[in-house]
Amino acid sequence: MKYLLMILCILTLVACKQKQASNFDQHVVLENDKVTVTEFVGSPGGDVCGEGMHSHPPHLNVLLTDAKVKVMLPDGKIITQNLPAGATFWSGAETHSVKNTGNVPVKSYIIVTKN
């Protein structure tokens, strides 16, 4: 019984460490035959809308909080942006890495249409 409890504690610690290693959260808030709406929350210093260099299909982005971010493109170009809550913009298919350079979490919706 002690061994089972020890294994359970170790597995819990490993799961907590893996959760801490990811410094952003995402979950689908709406999905139907027309759209998928995913909410992203990026911690300060962490990823904002995906882990590391990643890709998105064409999408609408709606910022739910102010955002101070650093965007890195595959060619190494870096773009810094300070955007207000409510900023809404369309992006074509893209590959990038986005880091939260602010002091508070960045929260956004990414809305992808379906054909």
N, C-alpha and C positions, 0 to 999 in steps of 0.2 A: 504494500500500500504506500509506503514511503517513497518507493521508486516511481510509482505512478504519479504521485503528487509532485515529485521533483521534475519528472518529464513534462508534466502539465505546466509547471512554472517556467521551465526553459522555453517551451513552445510559446507561451504568452510573452515572454521577454523578446523572443525573436520576432514575433508578430508586431510588437510595439516598436522595435527598432526599425523594421521595414516601413512602418507607417511614418516614423519620424524621418526616414531617409527621403521620402517623397515630401517636398515642401510645397505642393499644390494639391488641390482636391478638385475632382470633377464628378458631376453626375448629371444624368439626363433629367430635365424637368418636364419635358413634353416631347412626345414622339407620336406621329401619326403618318398617314400616307402622303402628306404634303411636306412636312418639315421635321427636323430634329433640333431641339433647343437644349444645349448643354451649358450648365453653369460651371464656371471655373473660379476658383479662389486661390490666389497665389500669395504665399507668405512673404514678408520682407526678405530680400536676398534670394528668394526662390523663383522657380519657374512660374509663369503666369497662365499659359494656355496649352501646355503640353510639356513633356519631359525632354530637356535638351533640344537638339536640332530635330524638328518634326515637321510634318506637312498637314495642311488643311485643304479640303476642296473649296471652291468658291463659297463665300459665306458673308453674313451680316454680323457685325460685332457691336454689342451694346455694352458700354461701361456702366456698371452699377455704382462704382465708387471712383473717386479721383485715382489717376494712375500715373506713376512716375516709373517709366520702363526703359530698358535698353534692349533694342532689337538687333540681333546679329543674323545677317543673311549668309547663304552658303558660300558666297564669294569673299566673305570676311568683312564686308561693309557693316559698319555699326551705326545705328540710328538711335538717338535718345529722344524721348518724347515725354511731355507733361500734358496729360489730357484730363479734362474735368469729367466728373460723374455726368452721365447722360450723353456723352459723346457717342455718336453712332456712325459707323462707316462700313462700306462694302469693300471686300477684298476678293480678288480673284484667287485661283488656286495658288498656294504659296508654300514655301519651305523656309523656316526660320527658327531661331531660339529667342525666347522673350524672357527677360529677368525683371523682377520687381526691384527697382533701386530705391524705392521709398521706404518709409518707416511704418507703414500700415498695410494690411492685406489689400490686394487688388481683386475685385470681384467683377465678373463680366458674363454675359451670355453670348455664345456663338450659335448662330442660327443657320442651319444648312438646309437648303431646299432639296426636295426629291423630285425626280422626273416621273 
